[in-house]
Amino acid sequence: MIRIGERDAVISGVGQSTIGRRLGRSGVDLSVEAVTRAVDHAGLTLADIDGVSTWPGYQPNSMGMAPVGVRDVKEALGLEVDWFCGGSETPGQFGAVFNAVAAVAAGFARHVVCFRTVTEATSIAAARNSPNPAGAVDRARVPAGSLLHWQMPFDARSAANILGMVANLHMHTYGTTRAQLGQIACTLREHAARNPKAVYRTPLTMDDYLSARMISTPFGLYDCDVPVDASTAVVISAAGCAGDLRRPPVRVEAIGSALHGRDSWDQRADLTTMAATDAARMLWRRTDLKPSDLDLATLYDGFSFLPLAWLEALAICGPGESGPFVEDGRNISFGGTLPLNPHGGQLSEGRTHGFGHLHEACLQLWGEAGDRQVPGARVAVAAAGGGPLAGCILLTSG
């Protein structure tokens, strides 16, 4: 078993900006708020930060998906860094964290701040009010041979269209039902009621879920996560720095970043699985811990089907067993076998692109989650992505 690498790194602090719909604040403003909170949470100063990492880096015209890059944060905070990285060709959103872990383990930096910032809600609202919406897809400019090139004739412009087909196949193969998908949405809304930052906190009943308008079969309105404006940051530190930190750090037990199948939404050999399967198998190869050791899971829920895919990929459930596992909500609720997304996830807290899941897992392991604290939490898994690219990280309390 490989024992070197991620265990030379720890998570020393986390921070998050205000989360909201159409806040009207710049991405840099939100990022500075999150980063300074994370650094202070770790008991460090900005002068201690010698590395910066983000995903996917600054991307203009991204409709608020990537409004801020490494250089923006470095300049805004006056950081002097020895190492930095920002790019999209990684194992999903957690690629920024994995790169930072590797940099710290290699000795390129001692304290790396990783951040993910979105201003989607404000950008979408601005585009809707524009005579020439920036988010409109120009058919003439879609690259020939690209995935979108083949989707456009069918007006399939969204991940909801493609993932909906994957969910349909899972339902056809294993008997997964819409009510089981709905249980994810309803349970996470119940969890969000304990989270003052969550965008949606009012109760969601199964009747509400089933009667909502359809988006792309089998997904209805409440199967889709919520665009927000927000920034989330985590500080990755060298394990040898633990004595200098404000609190015992969260330990990085193992990471999963593998991609053995196709880098594609729709070209894997088994379309009932996705990249989450490759990443999760790698994760468990790098630790002696087992799925039964988990105290909670914060699993990516860009759509309600993705937590089901992750439950199976992580071997918490067997193939096709995730639907029955979540069916009545007991297993994934507080006090259940494996509390899922205690913060409400992206379906209720808001689309923080996986970083919100890592932020929550760390708070839980520090015992700092307030009214939503899972008692005795010592082992957690956080996952981001899950479709064509995915990453997961196994964490233990210090």
N, C-alpha and C positions, 0 to 999 in steps of 0.2 A: 504493500500500500504506500502511496506517495504521502509523505508527511511534511514536506517543506513547502513554503509558499505562503498561503493565506494566513497561517497561524502566526506569522511574523507581524501581522497587522491586527489592529483593533479599531472599533468605533468608539471615539472618545466624546462626541457630542452631536446633537442634532438641533435643527432649527427650522422654523417654517414661518412664512409671511402670513398675513391675512389671506384667507381664501374667500373668494366671492364671485358673483356674477357681474360682469361689466364694471369693474372697479375704476377703470379709466386711468390706472397708474401705468407707468412705463415698466418694461421688463427689468431694466437696470434697477429701478427703485425697489421692486419686489425682491430681486436677487440680493441686494444689499441688506434688506431687512432679514432675509432668511440666513444669509451667511454670517452676519454679525451675531445673530442669536445663537447659531450653532457653535461659533467660536467661543462665545461667552459661556455657553452650556458646558463646553469641554474644560473651562477654566483656563483657557489660553487667551492670548492677545493676537491681534492681526500681525504683529511682528513675528509671531511663532509660525505663521502659515508660510510654508515654502513650496507649496504645490497647489495647483487648481485643476479640476477636471469637470467636464460636463458632457452631456449628450443632448442632441446630436451636433452641437456647435451652432454658431449663428447661421441662420438660413433666411435670407430676405424673402419676402413674399410668401411666407409659410403660414399665413393666416393665424399668427400668434402661437404656432407650434414650437418655434425656435427663435424667439426674438432677441436672445442674449447669448454671447459667446464668452470664452475664457478671457479674452483681452478686455472686454467690457468690464467684467468684475474686477480683474486685476487693476485696471486703471482707476475705476471708481473708488476702490478701497486703498489704493497706493501699495499694493502687495509687491514684495520682492521675492520672486519664485525661482527655484532651481529646476522645476519640472512642471510641465502643463500639458494638457491633452484635451481635445474636443473633436469629435467626429461621429459619423453615423454608422460606419461599417463595424459594428460591434455586436455582441450578443444581446441586442435590445437595449433598453434604457439603463440597465445595470452595468452595461459596458463601461460607463464612466467610473463606477465604483470598482469594478474588477481591475481596470487600468491603474487606479490609485493604489489598490492593494498590492499589485505587482511592483509599482514604483517604490512603495514604502519597503516592501520585502527586499528589493534590490538595493536599497540604500540611496536612491535618488532624491528622496525627500523624507522628512520626519512627520510632518503634519500636512495632509492634503485635504482641502475642502472640495467636496463634490456637490454640484447643484444641478437642479432641473427647474426651469422656469417656463411658464406658459401664460400667454395673455389671450387665449382663444376666445373667451366670452366677449371681451371688448372688441376684438378683431372681427368676429362674426357679426356683431351688431353693426359695426361700421360698414361692413361690406353690404349688408342688407339695405342700408340707407343710401348706398352709392348708386349712381346711374350706371356705372360700369363696375359691378361687383368684383373685387379683387380675387374672390374665391371661385369665381365661375371658371369652369374648365373649357378652354378653347380647343375644340376638336381638331382644328387645323394644326395645333402645336403639340399634340400628343405624339411622342416619339414612336416611329414605326417599329413594330416588334415588341414594344413594351407590354406589360400586363394590361395597362389601361387602354392601350390600342385595341386589344381584343375585347375589353369590357364595354367600351363606349357604345358600340352599336346596340347593346342591350340596356343602355342607360344604367349600367352597374358601376357607379362612381365611388362607392363607399366600401369600407371594410365590412360593414354590416351585410352587404350583398354576398360577399365571398364567404365570410364566416357563417352566415345564415345557411349556406349550402352544406358546410361541414357539420353544423348542428343538425340539419335535416338528416344527413347520413347517419349520424350517431343515433338519432331517434328511430330511424328505420332499422338499423342494425341491432340496437339493444333495447328498444322500447322506451327510451327516455321521453318524458312528456313535457308539455308546456307548463304544467302545474309545478313540475320539479324545477324548471328554470325560474318560475315565479317565486318559488320558495327562497331562492338565492336573493332575489330583489326584496322580498318582504322581510326576510331576516336581517339583511344588511340595513334596511331602513330602520328596523327596531334598534339595531346597534347604534345607528347614527343619532338617535334621540338622546344618547348619553354624551355626544360629542358636540361641544358648543361651536366648533369650527365648521361642522357639516352644513352644506348648502340646503339639503332636504332633511328635515327632522320630523315632519308630521307622519303619523302612522300610514302604512300602505297595506291594504287588505288584499287578499287573493282576488276578490271581486274587482277591486280597483285595477289590479294588474291585468286580469283577463279581459276587462272591458276597454282597456286603453287602445288607442289607434295602433294599427300595425305599421311597422317601418320596413322590414324585409323579412318575410316568413323564414323561421318562426319567431322572429324578434318583434316585440311591440315596443312602445315608448319606454317602458320601465326596464327593458332588457339592455338599454344603451346607457353608457356613462354620461356624465354631465360636464360639458365644457365650462371651465372656470378660468379665472386669473389667479395665479399663485406661484410661489417659489418654495422649494424645499431643499435643504442642505444637510449634509452629513460630513463630519470630520473623520478622516481615516488617519490613524496615528501609528507609529512604530510601536510594537508591543513593549519594547524596552523603555518607552516613555510612560508606562502606566503609573509609576509612582509620582509623576508630575501633574497628574490630571485631577480634576475636581471630584470625580467619583470613579469607582471601579469600572473599567471599560466593558463594553459588550465585546465578547470574543467572536472572531470570525472562525468558525469551525470548518466550513467547507464551502466551496462555490461550485456552481454548475454552469458551464458556458458552452458546452459541446453543440455542434451542428453536424450530424452524420447524414441526415436525409437532405432532401432538396431545400434550397433557400427559396421557398415558395409557399404561397397560401394553398395552392391547389394541385401540386405535382408530387406530393409524397406518396410512397408506396402504399401506405395505409392512411386514408384520409380521415379516419376517425381519431387519429393522433396528429400532433403537430410538433413543432420544434421543442416544446416543453418536455417531451419524452426524452430527447437526447440530453438536454440540460440536466434533467432530474436524475437520470442514470449516472451521469458523471458525478453529481453531488454525492450520492450515496456511496460511490466507489471511494470517495476521499474521506470517509469517516467511519468510525465504529458505531456511531449512533444509528438508530433505526426509526422508521416512521412512527412506531409505537412510543418513542421517546418524546414526541412533539407535544408541547403544551398549548400551542396556538399556531395558526397559519394566517399569513396575510398574502392572499393570492390575487393576482391581477384580474380585474373584473371590468375590462373595457366593455365587454358584453357578458351577460349572465352565464353564457355557456363556458367561458374561459375558466372560471373556478372549477367546473366539473372536469375539464380537460387536465387541469393541474392536479386535482385530487387523484386522478388515475395515473398521470405521469409520475407523481411522487410516490406511487405505490401505497397511498393511504387507502385507496380502493382498487379493486381489480378492474380490468376492462369492462365497461358497461355497468359498473356497480355504483358510480357516483350519483346517478339519479335517485335510486333508493336510499343512498346514504344521507342525502339532504332532504328527503321527501317531506318529513313533518317538521323539519327545522331543529329538532332536538339535538342532533349530533353537532351542529355548527353554531348553536346559540351559547350564551354564557352558561356555564355549568355543564355543557355537553362534552362529548368525546373530544372534539377539536374545535374550539371557538374560531370562527372565520371572520376576518376583517372586523375586529371590534370597533374600529373607527367609522364603519359604514362603507368603506371602500370607495371606489370611483363611482359606483352607482348612486351613492348618496352624499358622501363627503365632497366629491368632485374629482375631475380627471387631472390628477397630479402626475400622471404617467409613471406609475410604479414607485416613485420616490416617496409618495405618501405611505405606501405599504411598508417600506423600509423604516421610515420615521416612526410609524406605529409599532412595529416589532421591537425597535430599540426602547421606546418608552415603556412598553410592557415588561421587557426584561429588566429595566431599571426600577420597575414598580412605580412609575410616574404617570400612569394613564388615567388617574382620577376615577371618576364614576364608572368607567368602563374597564377598570383593571381586572385582568384574569388572575385570580389568586394563585400564588406560588409559581408563576411563569418563570421557567428557567431555560427552555429550549424553544426556539421559534424558527420557522422558515418563512422567508419573504420571496415572492416571485414577481417578475415583470415580463411583459410580452406574453408569448405563448403560441403565436401564429407562425410566421415564417422565421422569426428570430425570438429567442427567449433566454432568460438568465434567472438563476435562483441562488439564494445564499442562506446557509444554515448558521444560526447565531445562538450563542449560549451566554448566560449571565456571568459576569465576572466574579 
